[in-house]
Amino acid sequence: MRWRYRTAVFVIMLSLLSACGGTHILPTPLPEFPTVAPLSRTAIYWDAGIQLSYPENWAAPIYFSGEMFLAPNAADASKNSTPTDPIITMQVSTLAGLNATKDTTLLSLLLQVSGANAKTETVTQATTEFGGLDATFIILHDKSADLYAETILFRLPDGRVAWLIVLTPGTIWGDFAPIADQIRADGKLVTSAAYTFNAPNSTAQPLQPFHYVPGGLTLNLPQGWIGQAVDTAGTVLYHAASDPTYGDHSGFSNGPQLVIRSEKLTAADVPSALIASLQITASQIRPFIVNGQSGAEYDTSDPATGQVVIFIAILGTDKTTLSTLRWTTPILLSVTMRPILSAALQTISFTTPGSASPLLPPITAP
């Protein structure tokens, strides 16, 4: 447990004067209480466009579809037992995802996501603000588990709903509550300008070539990106090393990313193959040519996370290998990060599928 403890011991010497002399009472130590490192680190959850401050000695954020998780230890994210450390989550959802409508009140949504039930006691409930937005909050106490949960809920400018939950064992709630208040007060909305790995341009973000062996594709991506093999079938994930991928294997990242996989073409042509693979209609795709090779594109978005998803299928030089590129970005970064994809497509060159290029960055094994 990453708490540093500070113990103040006061020795009280009381002399009871009497005709017979004095009697001393043993020193009584005060209970220990945790101290928290300064809130000097920041985390941005791009699916919601929210930045939070968190303690310097906590683990790096862990991201899932619809949630950013903060805790002193990364292992806390996978525990199913009653937490012994403070835990903070930032979550986001569409109204439909909560079975709500635009007329559903913030209070109704708050009671739904906070987990309030017959076993919890409401400590306090009021209106507040988060990042300049009207918000409502509730503090619940689960007496059976001795846990306190503070939930702050608000509507995002795009109509979705976001909420911050601070879950703390009762033994340290009184000490951690001021920290929770400071985390809430420091929270703010951010724009794409806050993304520190900006889209490529001639001065700020040079490009480097990556070679995708199974498809025989070479394409340019920003320096600082890495390629990671994600399975034994040859699928490769490309993304900025500083952007963590989601821990739920949803195929998304807290930033732009590109996934490429290859397979043998079994359909009549590339558009037909993409239609069959994604179970879509012909009217939903558009064909195009990439450096003389035929391709097809399909654009969509993920209803749960709001991430923009672009599929691009390209035929290799052998006319039998089909490579599918899956580009994803959080919606707030979709416009400013699109030049990365455009640069990759414009610079694609082809070699024989399966041929290696030892001069280009290696791929990390899964």
C-alpha positions as a Markdown table, in Angstrom:
| # | Residue | x | y | z |
|---|---|---|---|---|
| 1 | Met | 0.0 | 0.0 | 0.0 |
| 2 | Arg | 1.6 | 3.2 | -1.1 |
| 3 | Trp | 0.7 | 5.4 | 1.9 |
| 4 | Arg | 3.3 | 7.2 | 3.9 |
| 5 | Tyr | 2.3 | 7.3 | 7.5 |
| 6 | Arg | 3.0 | 10.1 | 9.9 |
| 7 | Thr | 2.6 | 9.5 | 13.6 |
| 8 | Ala | 2.4 | 12.3 | 16.1 |
| 9 | Val | 2.9 | 11.1 | 19.7 |
| 10 | Phe | 2.0 | 13.4 | 22.5 |
| 11 | Val | 3.3 | 12.5 | 26.0 |
| 12 | Ile | 1.0 | 13.8 | 28.6 |
| 13 | Met | 2.5 | 13.8 | 32.0 |
| 14 | Leu | -0.1 | 14.5 | 34.6 |
| 15 | Ser | 0.9 | 14.7 | 38.3 |
| 16 | Leu | -1.8 | 14.1 | 40.7 |
| 17 | Leu | -0.6 | 15.9 | 43.8 |
| 18 | Ser | -1.5 | 14.5 | 47.1 |
| 19 | Ala | -0.1 | 14.3 | 50.5 |
| 20 | Cys | 1.4 | 10.9 | 49.5 |
| 21 | Gly | 3.2 | 12.1 | 46.3 |
| 22 | Gly | 2.4 | 11.9 | 42.5 |
| 23 | Thr | 1.2 | 9.3 | 40.0 |
| 24 | His | 2.2 | 9.3 | 36.3 |
| 25 | Ile | -0.2 | 8.2 | 33.4 |
| 26 | Leu | 1.4 | 6.3 | 30.5 |
| 27 | Pro | 1.8 | 8.3 | 27.2 |
| 28 | Thr | -1.2 | 7.9 | 24.8 |
| 29 | Pro | -0.4 | 7.8 | 21.1 |
| 30 | Leu | -2.8 | 9.4 | 18.6 |
| 31 | Pro | -4.0 | 7.2 | 15.7 |
| 32 | Glu | -2.0 | 7.1 | 12.5 |
| 33 | Phe | -3.5 | 8.8 | 9.5 |
| 34 | Pro | -2.4 | 8.6 | 5.8 |
| 35 | Thr | -0.8 | 11.5 | 4.0 |
| 36 | Val | -1.1 | 11.8 | 0.2 |
| 37 | Ala | 1.6 | 12.9 | -2.2 |
| 38 | Pro | 1.0 | 16.2 | -4.0 |
| 39 | Leu | -1.5 | 16.2 | -6.9 |
| 40 | Ser | 1.3 | 16.9 | -9.4 |
| 41 | Arg | 0.4 | 14.4 | -12.1 |
| 42 | Thr | -2.3 | 14.8 | -14.6 |
| 43 | Ala | -4.3 | 12.3 | -16.7 |
| 44 | Ile | -6.5 | 13.1 | -19.7 |
| 45 | Tyr | -9.3 | 10.8 | -20.7 |
| 46 | Trp | -9.9 | 11.6 | -24.3 |
| 47 | Asp | -13.2 | 9.8 | -24.8 |
| 48 | Ala | -14.6 | 12.3 | -22.4 |
| 49 | Gly | -12.2 | 15.2 | -23.0 |
| 50 | Ile | -11.5 | 15.5 | -19.2 |
| 51 | Gln | -8.3 | 16.1 | -17.3 |
| 52 | Leu | -7.8 | 15.1 | -13.7 |
| 53 | Ser | -5.0 | 15.7 | -11.2 |
| 54 | Tyr | -3.9 | 12.8 | -9.1 |
| 55 | Pro | -1.1 | 12.0 | -6.6 |
| 56 | Glu | 2.5 | 11.8 | -7.6 |
| 57 | Asn | 3.0 | 8.4 | -6.1 |
| 58 | Trp | 0.0 | 6.7 | -7.7 |
| 59 | Ala | 0.1 | 4.3 | -10.6 |
| 60 | Ala | -0.4 | 5.5 | -14.2 |
| 61 | Pro | -4.0 | 5.6 | -15.3 |
| 62 | Ile | -5.6 | 2.5 | -16.8 |
| 63 | Tyr | -8.1 | 3.0 | -19.6 |
| 64 | Phe | -11.2 | 0.9 | -20.5 |
| 65 | Ser | -14.1 | 1.5 | -22.8 |
| 66 | Gly | -16.1 | 4.2 | -21.0 |
| 67 | Glu | -13.8 | 4.5 | -18.0 |
| 68 | Met | -10.4 | 5.8 | -16.8 |
| 69 | Phe | -9.2 | 4.2 | -13.6 |
| 70 | Leu | -6.8 | 5.8 | -11.0 |
| 71 | Ala | -5.4 | 4.1 | -7.9 |
| 72 | Pro | -2.2 | 3.9 | -5.9 |
| 73 | Asn | -1.5 | 0.5 | -7.4 |
| 74 | Ala | -2.2 | -0.9 | -10.9 |
| 75 | Ala | -3.3 | -4.2 | -9.4 |
| 76 | Asp | -6.3 | -2.4 | -7.8 |
| 77 | Ala | -7.9 | -2.3 | -11.3 |
| 78 | Ser | -8.3 | -6.1 | -11.3 |
| 79 | Lys | -9.4 | -6.7 | -7.7 |
| 80 | Asn | -12.9 | -7.9 | -7.0 |
| 81 | Ser | -12.5 | -7.6 | -3.2 |
| 82 | Thr | -13.3 | -4.7 | -1.0 |
| 83 | Pro | -10.7 | -2.0 | -1.7 |
| 84 | Thr | -8.2 | -1.0 | 0.9 |
| 85 | Asp | -6.9 | 2.0 | -1.0 |
| 86 | Pro | -8.8 | 5.0 | -2.5 |
| 87 | Ile | -10.0 | 4.3 | -6.0 |
| 88 | Ile | -11.0 | 7.0 | -8.6 |
| 89 | Thr | -12.8 | 6.4 | -11.8 |
| 90 | Met | -14.0 | 8.8 | -14.5 |
| 91 | Gln | -16.8 | 7.3 | -16.7 |
| 92 | Val | -18.7 | 8.5 | -19.7 |
| 93 | Ser | -21.8 | 7.2 | -21.5 |
| 94 | Thr | -24.4 | 8.2 | -24.0 |
| 95 | Leu | -27.9 | 8.7 | -22.7 |
| 96 | Ala | -29.0 | 5.7 | -24.6 |
| 97 | Gly | -26.3 | 3.7 | -22.8 |
| 98 | Leu | -28.0 | 4.6 | -19.6 |
| 99 | Asn | -31.5 | 3.9 | -20.9 |
| 100 | Ala | -32.2 | 7.6 | -20.5 |
| 101 | Thr | -33.4 | 10.5 | -22.6 |
| 102 | Lys | -32.6 | 14.2 | -22.8 |
| 103 | Asp | -35.4 | 14.8 | -20.4 |
| 104 | Thr | -34.0 | 12.6 | -17.7 |
| 105 | Thr | -32.8 | 14.8 | -14.8 |
| 106 | Leu | -29.3 | 14.9 | -13.5 |
| 107 | Leu | -30.5 | 13.7 | -10.1 |
| 108 | Ser | -32.1 | 10.6 | -11.7 |
| 109 | Leu | -28.9 | 9.8 | -13.6 |
| 110 | Leu | -26.8 | 10.4 | -10.5 |
| 111 | Leu | -28.8 | 7.9 | -8.4 |
| 112 | Gln | -28.5 | 5.4 | -11.2 |
| 113 | Val | -24.7 | 5.5 | -11.6 |
| 114 | Ser | -23.8 | 6.1 | -7.9 |
| 115 | Gly | -25.1 | 2.6 | -6.9 |
| 116 | Ala | -27.5 | 4.0 | -4.3 |
| 117 | Asn | -29.7 | 1.3 | -2.9 |
| 118 | Ala | -31.4 | 0.1 | 0.3 |
| 119 | Lys | -28.1 | -0.8 | 1.8 |
| 120 | Thr | -26.5 | 2.6 | 1.4 |
| 121 | Glu | -26.9 | 5.7 | 3.5 |
| 122 | Thr | -26.9 | 9.1 | 1.9 |
| 123 | Val | -24.4 | 11.3 | 3.8 |
| 124 | Thr | -24.9 | 14.4 | 1.7 |
| 125 | Gln | -26.4 | 15.4 | -1.6 |
| 126 | Ala | -26.2 | 18.8 | -3.4 |
| 127 | Thr | -25.5 | 20.6 | -6.6 |
| 128 | Thr | -22.0 | 21.7 | -7.6 |
| 129 | Glu | -19.9 | 22.3 | -10.7 |
| 130 | Phe | -17.2 | 20.4 | -12.6 |
| 131 | Gly | -14.9 | 22.1 | -15.1 |
| 132 | Gly | -17.4 | 25.0 | -15.4 |
| 133 | Leu | -20.4 | 22.7 | -16.0 |
| 134 | Asp | -23.4 | 22.4 | -13.7 |
| 135 | Ala | -23.1 | 19.1 | -11.8 |
| 136 | Thr | -24.8 | 17.2 | -8.9 |
| 137 | Phe | -23.1 | 15.0 | -6.4 |
| 138 | Ile | -23.9 | 12.5 | -3.7 |
| 139 | Ile | -21.9 | 10.9 | -0.9 |
| 140 | Leu | -23.0 | 7.4 | 0.1 |
| 141 | His | -21.9 | 5.2 | 3.0 |
| 142 | Asp | -22.1 | 1.4 | 2.7 |
| 143 | Lys | -22.1 | 0.4 | 6.4 |
| 144 | Ser | -21.8 | -3.3 | 5.8 |
| 145 | Ala | -18.5 | -2.8 | 3.9 |
| 146 | Asp | -17.6 | 0.5 | 5.6 |
| 147 | Leu | -17.0 | 2.2 | 2.2 |
| 148 | Tyr | -17.7 | 5.8 | 1.2 |
| 149 | Ala | -18.5 | 6.7 | -2.4 |
| 150 | Glu | -18.6 | 10.2 | -3.7 |
| 151 | Thr | -20.1 | 10.6 | -7.2 |
| 152 | Ile | -20.2 | 13.8 | -9.2 |
| 153 | Leu | -22.2 | 13.7 | -12.4 |
| 154 | Phe | -22.6 | 16.3 | -15.2 |
| 155 | Arg | -23.6 | 16.6 | -18.9 |
| 156 | Leu | -20.8 | 17.0 | -21.5 |
| 157 | Pro | -21.2 | 19.8 | -24.1 |
| 158 | Asp | -22.0 | 17.1 | -26.8 |
| 159 | Gly | -24.9 | 15.7 | -24.8 |
| 160 | Arg | -23.2 | 12.7 | -23.2 |
| 161 | Val | -23.0 | 12.2 | -19.5 |
| 162 | Ala | -19.8 | 11.9 | -17.4 |
| 163 | Trp | -19.3 | 11.1 | -13.8 |
| 164 | Leu | -16.4 | 10.9 | -11.3 |
| 165 | Ile | -16.5 | 8.3 | -8.5 |
| 166 | Val | -14.2 | 8.4 | -5.5 |
| 167 | Leu | -14.4 | 5.2 | -3.5 |
| 168 | Thr | -12.7 | 5.1 | -0.1 |
| 169 | Pro | -12.5 | 2.8 | 2.9 |
| 170 | Gly | -14.3 | 4.3 | 5.8 |
| 171 | Thr | -11.1 | 4.2 | 7.9 |
| 172 | Ile | -9.5 | 6.8 | 5.8 |
| 173 | Trp | -12.5 | 8.7 | 4.4 |
| 174 | Gly | -12.1 | 11.6 | 6.7 |
| 175 | Asp | -8.5 | 12.1 | 5.7 |
| 176 | Phe | -8.9 | 11.6 | 2.0 |
| 177 | Ala | -12.1 | 13.6 | 1.5 |
| 178 | Pro | -10.2 | 16.9 | 1.2 |
| 179 | Ile | -8.0 | 15.3 | -1.5 |
| 180 | Ala | -11.1 | 14.2 | -3.4 |
| 181 | Asp | -12.5 | 17.7 | -3.2 |
| 182 | Gln | -9.2 | 19.0 | -4.7 |
| 183 | Ile | -9.3 | 16.5 | -7.5 |
| 184 | Arg | -12.8 | 17.5 | -8.3 |
| 185 | Ala | -11.9 | 21.2 | -8.2 |
| 186 | Asp | -8.9 | 20.7 | -10.5 |
| 187 | Gly | -10.9 | 18.7 | -13.0 |
| 188 | Lys | -11.5 | 20.5 | -16.3 |
| 189 | Leu | -12.6 | 20.0 | -19.9 |
| 190 | Val | -9.8 | 20.0 | -22.5 |
| 191 | Thr | -9.7 | 20.4 | -26.3 |
| 192 | Ser | -7.5 | 18.7 | -28.8 |
| 193 | Ala | -4.8 | 21.4 | -28.3 |
| 194 | Ala | -4.0 | 19.6 | -25.0 |
| 195 | Tyr | -2.9 | 16.5 | -26.9 |
| 196 | Thr | 0.9 | 16.5 | -26.5 |
| 197 | Phe | 1.6 | 14.2 | -29.5 |
| 198 | Asn | 0.3 | 16.5 | -32.3 |
| 199 | Ala | -0.5 | 15.6 | -35.9 |
| 200 | Pro | 2.5 | 15.5 | -38.3 |
| 201 | Asn | 3.8 | 18.6 | -40.0 |
| 202 | Ser | 7.1 | 19.6 | -41.5 |
| 203 | Thr | 8.7 | 21.0 | -38.3 |
| 204 | Ala | 7.0 | 19.6 | -35.3 |
| 205 | Gln | 6.4 | 15.9 | -36.1 |
| 206 | Pro | 8.7 | 14.1 | -38.5 |
| 207 | Leu | 7.6 | 10.8 | -40.0 |
| 208 | Gln | 9.3 | 7.5 | -40.1 |
| 209 | Pro | 8.6 | 4.4 | -42.3 |
| 210 | Phe | 7.1 | 1.2 | -40.9 |
| 211 | His | 7.0 | -2.0 | -42.9 |
| 212 | Tyr | 4.1 | -4.4 | -42.4 |
| 213 | Val | 5.5 | -7.7 | -43.5 |
| 214 | Pro | 2.3 | -9.9 | -44.0 |
| 215 | Gly | 0.8 | -7.4 | -46.4 |
| 216 | Gly | 4.0 | -6.1 | -48.0 |
| 217 | Leu | 3.1 | -2.5 | -47.1 |
| 218 | Thr | 5.5 | 0.3 | -46.1 |
| 219 | Leu | 3.8 | 3.4 | -44.7 |
| 220 | Asn | 5.0 | 6.5 | -42.8 |
| 221 | Leu | 3.9 | 7.2 | -39.3 |
| 222 | Pro | 5.1 | 9.8 | -36.7 |
| 223 | Gln | 8.4 | 9.4 | -35.0 |
| 224 | Gly | 7.7 | 8.1 | -31.5 |
| 225 | Trp | 5.1 | 5.6 | -32.7 |
| 226 | Ile | 5.7 | 1.9 | -32.1 |
| 227 | Gly | 4.5 | -1.3 | -33.8 |
| 228 | Gln | 3.3 | -4.1 | -31.6 |
| 229 | Ala | 2.3 | -7.6 | -32.8 |
| 230 | Val | -1.0 | -8.4 | -31.1 |
| 231 | Asp | -1.5 | -12.0 | -32.1 |
| 232 | Thr | 0.2 | -14.9 | -33.9 |
| 233 | Ala | -1.8 | -14.3 | -37.1 |
| 234 | Gly | 0.3 | -11.2 | -38.0 |
| 235 | Thr | -1.9 | -8.4 | -36.8 |
| 236 | Val | 0.1 | -5.3 | -35.8 |
| 237 | Leu | -0.9 | -2.3 | -33.7 |
| 238 | Tyr | 0.7 | 1.1 | -34.3 |
| 239 | His | 0.3 | 4.0 | -31.9 |
| 240 | Ala | 2.3 | 6.6 | -29.9 |
| 241 | Ala | 4.3 | 5.0 | -27.2 |
| 242 | Ser | 2.8 | 7.5 | -24.7 |
| 243 | Asp | -0.8 | 6.5 | -25.6 |
| 244 | Pro | -1.9 | 3.5 | -23.6 |
| 245 | Thr | -4.3 | 1.0 | -25.3 |
| 246 | Tyr | -7.4 | 0.1 | -23.4 |
| 247 | Gly | -7.2 | -2.7 | -20.9 |
| 248 | Asp | -10.4 | -4.5 | -22.0 |
| 249 | His | -9.1 | -5.6 | -25.4 |
| 250 | Ser | -11.8 | -3.4 | -27.1 |
| 251 | Gly | -9.3 | -2.3 | -29.8 |
| 252 | Phe | -9.3 | 1.3 | -28.7 |
| 253 | Ser | -6.6 | 3.6 | -27.3 |
| 254 | Asn | -6.4 | 6.9 | -25.4 |
| 255 | Gly | -5.3 | 8.5 | -28.7 |
| 256 | Pro | -5.0 | 7.7 | -32.4 |
| 257 | Gln | -4.0 | 4.2 | -33.4 |
| 258 | Leu | -3.8 | 2.0 | -36.5 |
| 259 | Val | -4.3 | -1.8 | -36.6 |
| 260 | Ile | -3.4 | -3.8 | -39.7 |
| 261 | Arg | -4.1 | -7.4 | -40.5 |
| 262 | Ser | -3.8 | -9.5 | -43.7 |
| 263 | Glu | -5.7 | -12.5 | -45.1 |
| 264 | Lys | -6.2 | -14.1 | -48.4 |
| 265 | Leu | -8.8 | -12.4 | -50.7 |
| 266 | Thr | -11.8 | -14.8 | -51.0 |
| 267 | Ala | -14.3 | -12.3 | -52.4 |
| 268 | Ala | -14.7 | -11.1 | -56.0 |
| 269 | Asp | -13.0 | -7.8 | -55.3 |
| 270 | Val | -11.8 | -5.6 | -52.4 |
| 271 | Pro | -15.2 | -3.8 | -51.9 |
| 272 | Ser | -17.0 | -7.1 | -51.7 |
| 273 | Ala | -14.5 | -8.4 | -49.2 |
| 274 | Leu | -15.0 | -5.4 | -46.9 |
| 275 | Ile | -18.7 | -5.7 | -47.2 |
| 276 | Ala | -18.6 | -9.3 | -46.2 |
| 277 | Ser | -16.1 | -8.8 | -43.4 |
| 278 | Leu | -18.0 | -5.9 | -41.7 |
| 279 | Gln | -21.5 | -7.0 | -42.6 |
| 280 | Ile | -22.4 | -3.7 | -44.2 |
| 281 | Thr | -24.0 | -2.6 | -47.5 |
| 282 | Ala | -22.4 | -1.5 | -50.7 |
| 283 | Ser | -23.8 | 2.0 | -50.2 |
| 284 | Gln | -21.8 | 2.4 | -47.0 |
| 285 | Ile | -18.3 | 2.1 | -48.6 |
| 286 | Arg | -16.4 | 4.0 | -51.2 |
| 287 | Pro | -13.7 | 2.6 | -53.4 |
| 288 | Phe | -10.3 | 4.3 | -54.1 |
| 289 | Ile | -6.8 | 3.6 | -55.4 |
| 290 | Val | -3.7 | 3.6 | -53.2 |
| 291 | Asn | -0.5 | 3.9 | -55.2 |
| 292 | Gly | -2.0 | 1.8 | -58.1 |
| 293 | Gln | -3.6 | -0.8 | -55.9 |
| 294 | Ser | -7.4 | -1.0 | -55.4 |
| 295 | Gly | -8.9 | -0.3 | -52.0 |
| 296 | Ala | -12.2 | 0.5 | -50.2 |
| 297 | Glu | -13.1 | 2.6 | -47.2 |
| 298 | Tyr | -15.8 | 2.4 | -44.5 |
| 299 | Asp | -16.3 | 5.1 | -41.9 |
| 300 | Thr | -18.3 | 4.6 | -38.7 |
| 301 | Ser | -18.2 | 5.3 | -34.9 |
| 302 | Asp | -18.4 | 3.2 | -31.8 |
| 303 | Pro | -21.7 | 3.9 | -30.0 |
| 304 | Ala | -20.2 | 3.1 | -26.5 |
| 305 | Thr | -17.0 | 5.2 | -26.6 |
| 306 | Gly | -17.8 | 7.6 | -29.4 |
| 307 | Gln | -14.5 | 6.8 | -31.0 |
| 308 | Val | -14.3 | 7.4 | -34.8 |
| 309 | Val | -13.5 | 4.2 | -36.7 |
| 310 | Ile | -12.2 | 4.0 | -40.3 |
| 311 | Phe | -11.7 | 0.7 | -42.1 |
| 312 | Ile | -9.5 | 0.7 | -45.2 |
| 313 | Ala | -9.0 | -2.5 | -47.3 |
| 314 | Ile | -6.0 | -2.7 | -49.7 |
| 315 | Leu | -5.0 | -5.4 | -52.2 |
| 316 | Gly | -1.4 | -6.4 | -52.2 |
| 317 | Thr | 0.8 | -6.7 | -55.3 |
| 318 | Asp | 0.2 | -10.4 | -55.6 |
| 319 | Lys | -3.5 | -9.7 | -56.1 |
| 320 | Thr | -4.4 | -12.3 | -53.5 |
| 321 | Thr | -3.4 | -10.7 | -50.1 |
| 322 | Leu | -5.9 | -8.3 | -48.6 |
| 323 | Ser | -4.7 | -6.0 | -45.9 |
| 324 | Thr | -7.3 | -4.2 | -43.7 |
| 325 | Leu | -6.3 | -1.0 | -41.9 |
| 326 | Arg | -8.4 | -0.1 | -38.8 |
| 327 | Trp | -7.9 | 3.5 | -37.7 |
| 328 | Thr | -9.4 | 4.7 | -34.5 |
| 329 | Thr | -9.3 | 8.0 | -32.6 |
| 330 | Pro | -11.3 | 9.5 | -29.6 |
| 331 | Ile | -13.9 | 11.7 | -31.2 |
| 332 | Leu | -12.3 | 14.9 | -29.8 |
| 333 | Leu | -9.1 | 14.1 | -31.6 |
| 334 | Ser | -10.6 | 12.7 | -34.8 |
| 335 | Val | -10.1 | 15.9 | -36.9 |
| 336 | Thr | -6.7 | 17.0 | -35.7 |
| 337 | Met | -5.3 | 13.4 | -35.9 |
| 338 | Arg | -6.7 | 12.6 | -39.4 |
| 339 | Pro | -3.5 | 14.0 | -41.1 |
| 340 | Ile | -1.6 | 11.0 | -39.6 |
| 341 | Leu | -3.8 | 8.6 | -41.5 |
| 342 | Ser | -3.7 | 10.8 | -44.6 |
| 343 | Ala | 0.1 | 10.8 | -44.5 |
| 344 | Ala | 0.2 | 7.1 | -44.1 |
| 345 | Leu | -2.1 | 6.4 | -47.0 |
| 346 | Gln | -0.3 | 8.9 | -49.3 |
| 347 | Thr | 3.1 | 7.3 | -48.5 |
| 348 | Ile | 2.1 | 3.6 | -48.9 |
| 349 | Ser | 4.5 | 1.6 | -51.1 |
| 350 | Phe | 4.2 | -2.1 | -51.9 |
| 351 | Thr | 6.6 | -5.0 | -51.8 |
| 352 | Thr | 5.8 | -8.7 | -52.0 |
| 353 | Pro | 3.6 | -9.7 | -49.1 |
| 354 | Gly | 5.6 | -11.6 | -46.5 |
| 355 | Ser | 8.9 | -10.1 | -47.4 |
| 356 | Ala | 10.8 | -8.4 | -44.5 |
| 357 | Ser | 12.6 | -5.1 | -44.5 |
| 358 | Pro | 15.5 | -5.2 | -41.9 |
| 359 | Leu | 16.1 | -1.4 | -42.4 |
| 360 | Leu | 12.8 | -0.4 | -40.9 |
| 361 | Pro | 11.7 | -0.3 | -37.2 |
| 362 | Pro | 11.2 | -3.8 | -35.8 |
| 363 | Ile | 7.8 | -5.0 | -34.5 |
| 364 | Thr | 7.5 | -5.8 | -30.8 |
| 365 | Ala | 6.5 | -9.4 | -30.2 |
| 366 | Pro | 3.1 | -10.0 | -28.4 |
